[in-house]
Amino acid sequence: MWIKGFFLNEDGAVTVDWVVLTAAIIGIGMLAMGPILLSTNSVATQVGTYIANVSVGAGN
C-alpha cells in the first residue's frame, strides 16, 4: 500500500504552488511588456520630433 501513501503524502505541495504562481506572475509580466516595448519607440520618436520643432527664443 505504499502507492496509496505516496499519493496521499502532501509534503512539498506548497513549494509546487509557489513555483507555479511565480511562473504565472513572470509570464503575465512578460506578456504585458510586449505592447509597452513596442509603443515606447514610437512615443520617443514623437517627443523628439516635437522638441526639435519647438522654437526657443527670448521673450517667448
C-alpha positions as CSV (number, residue, x, y, z in Angstrom):
1,M,0.0,0.0,0.0
2,W,3.0,2.3,-0.4
3,I,1.4,3.7,-3.6
4,K,-1.6,4.9,-1.7
5,G,0.7,6.5,0.9
6,F,2.7,8.1,-1.9
7,F,-0.3,9.8,-3.4
8,L,-1.7,10.9,-0.1
9,N,1.6,12.5,1.0
10,E,1.3,16.3,0.7
11,D,4.8,17.2,1.7
12,G,6.2,19.8,-0.8
13,A,2.8,20.8,-2.2
14,V,3.3,24.3,-1.0
15,T,6.6,24.6,-2.8
16,V,5.0,23.5,-6.1
17,D,2.2,26.0,-5.6
18,W,4.7,28.8,-5.1
19,V,6.7,27.8,-8.2
20,V,3.6,27.7,-10.3
21,L,2.4,31.1,-9.0
22,T,5.8,32.7,-9.6
23,A,5.9,31.3,-13.1
24,A,2.4,32.7,-13.8
25,I,3.4,36.2,-12.5
26,I,6.5,36.2,-14.6
27,G,4.6,35.1,-17.7
28,I,1.9,37.8,-17.2
29,G,4.7,40.4,-16.8
30,M,6.3,39.3,-20.0
31,L,3.0,39.5,-21.8
32,A,2.5,43.0,-20.5
33,M,6.0,44.1,-21.5
34,G,5.4,43.3,-25.2
35,P,3.0,46.2,-26.0
36,I,4.9,48.6,-23.8
37,L,8.2,47.9,-25.5
38,L,6.6,48.3,-29.0
39,S,5.0,51.6,-28.2
40,T,7.9,53.3,-26.3
41,N,9.9,53.7,-29.5
42,S,7.0,55.4,-31.3
43,V,6.4,57.7,-28.3
44,A,10.1,58.6,-28.0
45,T,10.2,59.5,-31.7
46,Q,7.1,61.7,-31.4
47,V,8.6,63.5,-28.4
48,G,11.9,64.0,-30.2
49,T,10.1,65.4,-33.2
50,Y,8.1,67.8,-31.1
51,I,11.1,69.0,-29.2
52,A,13.1,69.5,-32.4
53,N,10.3,71.8,-33.8
54,V,9.8,74.0,-30.7
55,S,11.2,77.4,-31.2
56,V,13.1,78.8,-28.3
57,G,13.9,82.5,-28.1
58,A,14.0,85.5,-25.8
59,G,10.6,86.7,-24.7
60,N,8.6,83.7,-25.9
